[in-house]
Amino acid sequence: MIVTKYLMRLKLQQSKFNLMGIDLGTAFTGFSVTYNLKQVLVYDLHYSPCYSPHDSTLYKKIIEIINKEKIGGILIGKPSFQKGYIDEFTNGLESNLIVAGLKTYITQVGEDYTTSQARKISKTNNKFLHDGMAAMLILQNFLNDL
């Protein structure tokens, strides 16, 4: 169920559940998970390859994480300059969640240059780590705004 950022905040206040942050890229996808809305961790370091928002394997991976980590909300980073594949991915994910019988809230949150920020923070050339850290920054920025 796609919800607004405001509604996601309201749902968080009503019930405690874990959140997932997603940094969707054309080559790799980074995941982060928060536990008890406090501890934000890079999850699984990377998922590869993700060449299309229609990658059914990616949707299955996300559903696997949702079930394993009891995820109630997903934050998908959307750069202000993005051309639409984030929207396609979000709609595809929502459809897959419905088919799987999951009632997981989804919202898109603004994020610009989180991968660049992650590169500076990590001081490594590890692309997998950068995408995971970008997802972590997306999630942490959202939590900071609560």
C-alpha positions in Angstrom: 0.0 0.0 0.0 1.6 3.2 -1.2 1.3 5.9 1.5 2.5 9.5 1.9 5.5 10.3 4.1 3.1 11.8 6.6 0.9 8.7 6.8 4.0 6.6 7.3 5.0 8.7 10.3 1.5 8.3 11.7 1.6 4.5 11.2 4.9 4.4 13.0 3.5 6.2 16.0 0.6 3.8 16.2 2.5 0.6 15.9 6.2 -0.3 16.2 7.5 -2.2 13.2 10.8 -2.5 11.4 11.5 -0.3 8.4 13.5 -1.1 5.2 15.3 1.5 3.2 16.0 0.9 -0.5 18.4 2.6 -2.8 17.4 1.4 -6.2 20.0 1.6 -8.9 20.3 0.4 -12.5 23.1 -1.9 -11.6 22.8 -2.6 -7.9 20.2 -2.2 -5.1 21.2 -1.3 -1.6 19.1 -2.3 1.4 19.0 -1.1 5.0 16.9 -2.2 7.9 16.0 -0.4 11.2 15.3 -2.4 14.3 12.9 -0.9 16.9 13.3 2.4 15.0 16.7 2.9 16.5 19.4 0.8 15.0 19.9 1.3 11.3 22.1 -1.3 9.6 23.2 -2.0 6.0 21.4 -5.2 5.1 22.9 -8.0 3.0 25.5 -5.6 1.6 24.2 -5.9 -2.0 21.8 -7.4 -4.3 23.1 -7.9 -7.8 22.2 -7.5 -10.6 19.2 -5.2 -10.8 19.1 -3.9 -14.3 15.4 -3.2 -14.4 12.7 -2.2 -12.0 10.8 -5.2 -13.4 13.3 -7.8 -12.1 11.0 -10.4 -10.4 14.0 -11.8 -8.6 14.5 -8.4 -6.8 10.8 -8.4 -5.7 11.3 -11.9 -4.3 14.4 -10.8 -2.4 12.5 -7.9 -0.9 9.6 -10.1 0.1 12.1 -12.5 1.7 13.6 -9.7 3.8 10.1 -8.4 4.8 9.1 -11.8 6.1 12.4 -12.5 7.8 12.8 -9.1 9.5 9.1 -8.3 10.1 9.2 -5.2 7.9 6.1 -3.0 8.1 7.2 -0.1 6.1 9.5 0.5 3.1 11.2 3.8 2.2 12.3 3.9 -1.5 14.7 6.7 -2.2 13.7 8.9 -5.2 16.2 11.5 -6.5 14.6 14.7 -7.6 16.1 14.2 -11.0 14.8 10.7 -11.5 12.9 9.9 -14.7 10.3 7.4 -13.6 11.8 4.0 -13.2 11.5 4.5 -9.4 7.7 4.9 -9.8 7.5 1.8 -12.0 9.5 -0.2 -9.5 7.3 1.1 -6.6 4.1 0.1 -8.5 5.6 -3.3 -9.3 6.6 -3.9 -5.7 3.2 -2.9 -4.4 1.6 -5.5 -6.8 4.0 -8.2 -5.7 3.3 -7.4 -2.0 -0.5 -7.7 -2.7 0.0 -11.1 -4.4 2.1 -12.3 -1.5 -0.6 -11.2 1.0 1.6 -8.6 2.7 0.3 -5.4 4.2 3.5 -3.4 4.1 3.4 0.3 3.7 5.5 1.9 1.0 6.6 5.5 0.5 9.0 7.3 -1.7 11.3 9.7 0.0 13.5 12.4 -1.5 17.1 11.5 -1.7 19.8 13.2 -3.7 23.4 12.1 -3.8 23.2 9.6 -1.0 25.5 7.2 -2.9 28.0 10.1 -3.2 27.7 10.7 0.5 28.2 7.0 1.2 31.4 7.0 -0.9 32.8 9.8 1.2 31.8 8.2 4.5 33.1 4.7 3.6 36.3 5.9 2.0 36.4 2.7 0.0 35.8 1.7 -3.6 33.3 -1.0 -2.6 30.2 -0.3 -4.8 28.2 -2.9 -2.9 28.9 -1.1 0.4 28.1 2.3 -1.1 24.6 1.2 -2.2 23.8 -0.3 1.2 25.1 2.7 3.0 23.0 5.0 0.6 20.0 2.9 1.7 21.0 3.4 5.3 21.3 7.2 4.8 17.8 7.2 3.2 16.4 5.5 6.2 18.4 7.5 8.8 17.3 10.8 7.2 13.7 9.7 7.4 14.0 8.8 11.1 15.8 12.0 11.9 12.8 13.9 10.5 10.3 12.1 12.8 
